[in-house]
Amino acid sequence: MIVYVERDLVDFLRLVTARAALYLGDHANRVTAALCRALDLPVPGTSALRS
């Protein structure tokens, strides 16, 4: 059950990362990193996301 939750969070993070890149410009990386810390997920580009 936890595996499905983690998968959903990773999918959500991917969606947010793509949207942030479109709308937040230079702030996108910082917003994505903050969200990763809040969700206790690896920051994209620093370690592989689990799928």
C-alpha positions, 0 to 999 in steps of 0.5 A: 500500500505504501508503494502506491502512495510513494508512486503517486507522490513521485508522479505528483512531483514530476507534474509540479516540476514540469509546471514550475519550470513553465511558470516560475522561471528561475525559482522553479528549482528552489520550489521543487527542492522545497517540495521534495524536502516537504514530501521527504523525496529525493530532489531531481538531479541529485539522486534518481527518483524511484518509480 
